[in-house]
């Protein structure tokens, strides 16, 4: 490879690294004041051919560090709850709950990024700001998603997320009625299975 090409690549790497750092800092400045969030969402799953395969609505509550309650309504009702140590995924139709410990990979769940810290985002993702959205690419090839975008409204609150998986599917999440820094009872980030629920422990 010619020296001039090497110099160009080296310069490009420095510029790109600076851009990622700036975008990460900017994203952190938006997330930092939001110690907690709550609101509603509309979720749309788009398959690899660009066709809508599923739609659902729900509500969410998230609190730093790493606490989340994500409730999806019909037609596929589910409840995901984590207290940053244990994660519960409850399916009321099947009367079944999967329980697993929260590890580093779980903390890369897109919704949990809303309560994330700048240092954690910087360590886990490459971030660029493009076309009005923060675009995050996981540094870990085993992350639960391939790429993500976060858009914010003029009031600085999250407005929309796009999550792309390794199968070519895209999940679009539009937020509404978002509240900044609501007070939560600690009990909402714990889950007690209803009587008769099958408990599956995933270690």
KAKA-V978297 format. One record per backbone hydrogen bond with DSSP energy under -1.0 kcal/mol. NH is the residue of the N-H (numbers start at 0). CO is the residue of the C=O. If there is no record, write none. Layout:
nh=NH co=CO
nh=NH co=CO
This chain:
nh=5 co=1
nh=6 co=2
nh=7 co=3
nh=8 co=4
nh=9 co=5
nh=10 co=6
nh=11 co=7
nh=12 co=8
nh=13 co=9
nh=14 co=10
nh=15 co=11
nh=16 co=12
nh=17 co=13
nh=18 co=14
nh=19 co=15
nh=20 co=16
nh=21 co=17
nh=22 co=18
nh=23 co=19
nh=24 co=20
nh=25 co=21
nh=26 co=22
nh=27 co=23
nh=28 co=24
nh=29 co=25
nh=30 co=26
nh=31 co=27
nh=33 co=30
nh=34 co=32
nh=36 co=61
nh=37 co=178
nh=38 co=59
nh=39 co=175
nh=40 co=57
nh=41 co=173
nh=42 co=55
nh=43 co=171
nh=44 co=53
nh=45 co=169
nh=46 co=50
nh=49 co=46
nh=52 co=44
nh=53 co=44
nh=55 co=42
nh=57 co=40
nh=58 co=70
nh=59 co=38
nh=60 co=68
nh=61 co=36
nh=62 co=66
nh=63 co=34
nh=66 co=62
nh=67 co=81
nh=68 co=60
nh=69 co=79
nh=70 co=58
nh=71 co=77
nh=72 co=56
nh=77 co=71
nh=78 co=89
nh=79 co=69
nh=80 co=87
nh=81 co=67
nh=82 co=85
nh=86 co=99
nh=87 co=80
nh=88 co=97
nh=89 co=78
nh=90 co=95
nh=95 co=90
nh=96 co=197
nh=97 co=88
nh=98 co=199
nh=99 co=86
nh=101 co=84
nh=106 co=102
nh=107 co=104
nh=108 co=105
nh=112 co=109
nh=113 co=110
nh=114 co=111
nh=115 co=112
nh=120 co=116
nh=121 co=117
nh=122 co=118
nh=123 co=119
nh=124 co=120
nh=125 co=136
nh=127 co=134
nh=129 co=132
nh=132 co=129
nh=133 co=149
nh=134 co=127
nh=135 co=147
nh=136 co=125
nh=138 co=123
nh=142 co=139
nh=145 co=163
nh=146 co=163
nh=147 co=135
nh=148 co=161
nh=149 co=133
nh=150 co=159
nh=152 co=156
nh=155 co=152
nh=158 co=150
nh=159 co=150
nh=160 co=172
nh=161 co=148
nh=162 co=170
nh=163 co=146
nh=164 co=168
nh=167 co=164
nh=169 co=45
nh=170 co=162
nh=171 co=43
nh=172 co=160
nh=173 co=41
nh=174 co=158
nh=175 co=39
nh=178 co=37
nh=180 co=35
nh=187 co=184
nh=188 co=185
nh=189 co=186
nh=196 co=193
nh=197 co=94
nh=199 co=96
nh=201 co=98
